[in-house]
Amino acid sequence: MTRPTVVAIPGSTRQKSVNHSLIKAITELTAQRLEITVYDGLGRLPQFNPDDDQENVAANVSDFRQLLREADGILICTPEYARGVPGTLKNAIDWTISSGEFPHKPTLLITASTDGTFGHRALMETLKAIEAKNIDNLQLVIQHAKTKISNENRITDESTRHAVEELLDRFVWTIQNS
Ligand SMILES: Cc1cc2nc3c(=O)[nH]c(=O)nc-3n(C[C@H](O)[C@H](O)[C@H](O)COP(=O)(O)O)c2cc1C
């Protein structure tokens, strides 16, 4: 049986990112149920400009859009920077507004950061505005994330692992029932 496909977007482009480790941990936890592909091109997308959002967009923008369009679900794992959404992540989402890859697409948002609540709230507003499916029930903030997720890609904090596992069950259910 083929597994539903998910595009994972890490909001951090840092090499030893805790959000990258989280995506790897999630990939392992869902190995039997989901096929997760990590999108690593965030830092190479051009700066969003509505004037450039015409018929012939940059090739990497159309590739990004196609990847999202073809996926059954989207996973975003991101830190918060200066109490906001990392610019590269917001820039990537802005490129999807006119083309509409998010509306009705099951989307799971995890903010793994030191605090994370401000960026998370802002990103939730954005994802609701662009009609990501079931986003109210598919979101989590992991505070002090560096103490709960190891460099070996394990969620070491038990209650966090439970919360993530529950969330993944809901995510898979939402994808299967879309
Ligand atoms: C420029 C900068 C600003 C930051 N601002 C915040 C912040 O406002 N809130 C927060 O929770 N963490 C903040 N952090 C800490 C990050 O959340 C933390 O480094 C996190 O691990 C980054 O995610 P990553 O490991 O996936 O790269 C900031 C880090 C940097 C580099």
The ligand as a MOL file (V3000), in Angstrom:
LIG
                    3D

  0  0  0     0  0            999 V3000
M  V30 BEGIN CTAB
M  V30 COUNTS 31 33 0 0 0
M  V30 BEGIN ATOM
M  V30 1 C 18.4630 35.8300 16.0060 0
M  V30 2 C 17.7540 34.8910 16.9430 0
M  V30 3 C 16.6280 35.3100 17.6030 0
M  V30 4 C 15.9480 34.4410 18.4470 0
M  V30 5 N 14.8020 34.8550 19.0360 0
M  V30 6 C 14.0600 33.9580 19.7200 0
M  V30 7 C 12.7760 34.3110 20.2050 0
M  V30 8 O 12.2880 35.4120 20.0690 0
M  V30 9 N 12.0720 33.3590 20.8560 0
M  V30 10 C 12.5460 32.0840 21.0310 0
M  V30 11 O 11.8400 31.2440 21.5490 0
M  V30 12 N 13.7830 31.7510 20.6100 0
M  V30 13 C 14.5380 32.6340 19.9650 0
M  V30 14 N 15.7770 32.2890 19.4880 0
M  V30 15 C 16.3590 30.9950 19.8780 0
M  V30 16 C 15.9050 29.8930 18.9680 0
M  V30 17 O 14.5950 29.5740 19.2410 0
M  V30 18 C 16.7350 28.6580 19.2130 0
M  V30 19 O 18.0570 28.9490 18.8860 0
M  V30 20 C 16.2270 27.4980 18.3970 0
M  V30 21 O 16.8950 26.3380 18.7810 0
M  V30 22 C 16.4480 27.7320 16.9370 0
M  V30 23 O 15.8850 26.6760 16.2120 0
M  V30 24 P 16.8000 25.6800 15.4040 0
M  V30 25 O 17.6330 24.9250 16.4450 0
M  V30 26 O 15.8460 24.7820 14.7220 0
M  V30 27 O 17.6650 26.4710 14.4990 0
M  V30 28 C 16.4670 33.1400 18.6670 0
M  V30 29 C 17.6320 32.7380 18.0100 0
M  V30 30 C 18.2570 33.5860 17.1420 0
M  V30 31 C 19.4940 33.1040 16.4170 0
M  V30 END ATOM
M  V30 BEGIN BOND
M  V30 1 1 1 2
M  V30 2 1 2 3
M  V30 3 2 2 30
M  V30 4 2 3 4
M  V30 5 1 4 5
M  V30 6 1 4 28
M  V30 7 2 5 6
M  V30 8 1 6 7
M  V30 9 1 6 13
M  V30 10 2 7 8
M  V30 11 1 7 9
M  V30 12 1 9 10
M  V30 13 2 10 11
M  V30 14 1 10 12
M  V30 15 2 12 13
M  V30 16 1 13 14
M  V30 17 1 14 15
M  V30 18 1 14 28
M  V30 19 1 15 16
M  V30 20 1 16 17
M  V30 21 1 16 18
M  V30 22 1 18 19
M  V30 23 1 18 20
M  V30 24 1 20 21
M  V30 25 1 20 22
M  V30 26 1 22 23
M  V30 27 1 23 24
M  V30 28 2 24 25
M  V30 29 1 24 26
M  V30 30 1 24 27
M  V30 31 2 28 29
M  V30 32 1 29 30
M  V30 33 1 30 31
M  V30 END BOND
M  V30 END CTAB
M  END
